[in-house]
Amino acid sequence: MTPPTIELVRVAGTHREVGLQLGEAGREQIRRTVETSWDELPCGRSKADQLALADEYRAFTAPRLPWLLEELDACAEGAGVDPLEFFAVSMEEIWYEPYGPRIEGRCSDLVAGPSATSHGHLLVAHNNDLRPETEQDITALEISVPGDPVFFQLGGIPWLSVGWNAAGLSLTGNELAPNDERVGISRSHQVLEMMRASSLDQMVAMALRTDRASSYNNVLASFDGGVADVEGSASDAEITGLDEAGHLAHTNNYVCDRMLPFEGDTEYAPLSQIRYDRARELLAAEPPGSLTMDRLRELLSDHETKPQSLCKHPEFGTPTSKTVFWCVADVTDGRIRYGRGNPCDSIAQEYEFESYAGREAAA
């Protein structure tokens, strides 16, 4: 059955005002997350232990990103939950067994640079795989804070999975399992800072901040055709870009030689590699200068390597993981097409920035 469309929630104001609005809008799912998270604590750790660990990260983050704490605390207030408990569930690092299995498949990214597309635009495509029950919580958010670019994100409330801003920047990517995590700025919070960047260089610098707790593989792009794939851990990173054909793909395992020693989930990595290889195969098969938004959605809908397919379905043999949303963005134009559930069976929606650096630069 085709799932319903994704609600668009618009919030604006100071960080505190935005946090309050997000907390009120997402009250049900935030409360549910806070209430149920303690059922899945890492082995041997009590709720008190978990909160004490979260408090270490919070104390580290507060002087470095004070605006973030203001927003998160206000979000907790708006939802009617404890701020420390909310901070704990707003980050990822503390919820895994130390250096143990992390993921069953979270994201697939395909990028087509200007030379690979039919109209010379930069296109980014993304499938987001999570537990099937999270599909109902996927929300589109437009956030406007004075002094920051307006940005649009997809994920839960207020959690960001992918996002774009009016400065012409795109952020997608893939969860990794780095084995060198430490107390620092959570990767879940880094991406919220990165959405406030005004240039690709600034966004990359935010991804590489030396006080980070860990890292995603951050797929970063700019309206002017710039692409930087930051495959990181807590202590190291490798930056790559488009290949000679103008393509880039990434899934949930380290692929850069320099970063292979940081793989913390060696059992899952070969399964992620199946999607990575298939994504590269699909892109390589496309004629030069031919890719469009519609065609990239078709590639995201690929089932060839099931159960480890780009478009993931529980009935294929992954009962705890499915594609809960998809998106294809024209980064040159500031236009995002997206939908709830699998790209092979979903109602397409579109978001377009009212004011966008790419269009202003072309005028």
RAJOWO-V945655 format. One record per backbone hydrogen bond with DSSP energy under -0.5 kcal/mol. CO is the residue of the C=O (numbers start at 0). NH is the residue of the N-H. If there is no record, write none. Layout:
CO | NH
CO | NH
This chain:
6 | 8
6 | 139
8 | 141
10 | 143
13 | 17
14 | 18
15 | 19
16 | 20
17 | 21
18 | 22
19 | 23
20 | 24
21 | 25
23 | 26
25 | 29
26 | 30
27 | 31
28 | 32
29 | 33
30 | 34
31 | 35
32 | 36
35 | 38
36 | 39
37 | 40
41 | 44
45 | 49
46 | 50
47 | 51
48 | 52
49 | 53
50 | 54
51 | 55
52 | 56
53 | 57
54 | 58
55 | 59
56 | 60
57 | 61
58 | 62
60 | 63
60 | 64
64 | 67
64 | 68
65 | 69
66 | 70
67 | 71
68 | 72
69 | 73
70 | 74
71 | 75
72 | 76
73 | 77
74 | 78
75 | 79
75 | 80
81 | 85
82 | 86
83 | 87
84 | 88
85 | 89
86 | 89
87 | 90
91 | 94
92 | 95
96 | 99
105 | 128
107 | 126
108 | 249
109 | 124
110 | 247
111 | 122
112 | 115
112 | 116
113 | 116
114 | 288
115 | 289
115 | 290
116 | 119
120 | 122
121 | 330
121 | 331
122 | 111
123 | 328
124 | 109
125 | 326
126 | 107
126 | 128
127 | 129
127 | 323
127 | 324
129 | 321
130 | 133
131 | 134
132 | 135
133 | 136
133 | 137
134 | 137
138 | 154
139 | 8
140 | 142
140 | 152
141 | 10
142 | 150
143 | 12
144 | 147
149 | 165
150 | 142
151 | 163
152 | 140
153 | 160
153 | 161
154 | 138
155 | 157
161 | 153
162 | 170
163 | 151
164 | 167
164 | 168
165 | 356
167 | 222
168 | 164
169 | 220
170 | 162
171 | 218
173 | 216
176 | 263
177 | 180
183 | 185
184 | 212
184 | 213
185 | 188
185 | 189
186 | 190
188 | 192
189 | 193
190 | 194
192 | 195
193 | 196
198 | 202
199 | 203
200 | 204
201 | 205
202 | 206
203 | 207
205 | 208
208 | 211
210 | 184
212 | 181
215 | 217
215 | 231
216 | 173
216 | 218
217 | 219
217 | 229
218 | 171
219 | 227
220 | 169
221 | 224
225 | 221
227 | 219
227 | 229
228 | 230
228 | 239
229 | 217
229 | 231
230 | 237
235 | 232
237 | 230
237 | 239
239 | 228
242 | 245
245 | 112
246 | 242
247 | 110
249 | 108
255 | 258
255 | 259
256 | 259
258 | 261
259 | 262
261 | 178
264 | 268
265 | 269
267 | 270
267 | 271
268 | 272
269 | 273
270 | 273
270 | 274
271 | 275
272 | 276
273 | 277
274 | 278
275 | 279
276 | 280
277 | 281
278 | 282
279 | 283
280 | 284
282 | 285
286 | 289
290 | 117
291 | 295
292 | 296
293 | 297
294 | 298
295 | 299
296 | 300
298 | 301
301 | 310
302 | 305
304 | 307
306 | 308
309 | 311
311 | 322
312 | 315
312 | 317
313 | 316
313 | 317
317 | 320
321 | 129
321 | 323
323 | 340
324 | 127
325 | 338
326 | 125
327 | 336
328 | 123
328 | 330
329 | 333
329 | 334
333 | 352
334 | 329
335 | 350
336 | 327
337 | 348
338 | 325
341 | 344
344 | 2
345 | 347
348 | 337
350 | 335
355 | 359
356 | 360
357 | 361
358 | 362
